[in-house]
Amino acid sequence: MLRKIARYVFLGLALLLIYLGAALLAMRYAIQGREVRVPNLVGQTPADAERGANSNGLLLSVESRFYSPDMARGRIVSQAPAAGATVRRGWKIRVAESLGAQRAAIPNLVGQSEHAAEINISRRGLETGTVATFHLAGAQPQVVVAQNPPADAKDASSPKISLLFSAADNAQQYVMPSFIGKSLQQATDVLEEAGFSVGKVHALNAPTANTGGGGATASGTIVHQTPGPGHKVSAGATIDFDVLK
């Protein structure tokens, strides 16, 4: 009896192993059936490349356009994933389209406003790339102070020109020191020597003045200032004071 039961148990295990092996094999074929090799799209037009990708169950996306002296204008110059790679159906192939050899001259945009720079860029069939703003002391506000690629560049890789503009306020910035506890005359001498000026001076009675714990009691002693210590101020700024009578 035990031998008969053991035979049925072994038979059941064998059938289970066969079932699992068949399931794994079927899954492997199913997965491989959804995988395809990426075709070589380099040198094709975007339309032909898209048809080639679609016929393999793949998608196409033209991500960028670059100058290329080795590839005719309007042809695919690079792709990712590379040709021959194995991917799943529905995968997106990202390609770059060639603009041919560089023909457009890179204009000199330094010193121009944003509006003028954009007009000059588009007039030459170029594109505006990254735009950034920078505080540059002494520079005219809101004009181009640098560009990439530079003017008349002969080896530009992209039709995009990145621009760096001066900020609307380019006055040199300083950190305001503390004049609390000093005399108004001392503060005036320091500020005028640094190119600043004293603005409104409010005289306060000693009993009601906020001395900030400094114990300042002498007449003409500063107990408050605007802007306060640590604040950033532009060159030539005016500083207001509250002083003791």
Helices and strands as residue ranges (DSSP letters): H 2-33, E 35-37, H 46-55, E 59-66, E 76-80, E 86-88, E 92-98, H 114-123, E 127-134, E 144-148, E 160-166, E 173-175, H 184-193, E 197-204, G 206-208, E 222-226, E 232-234, E 238-244
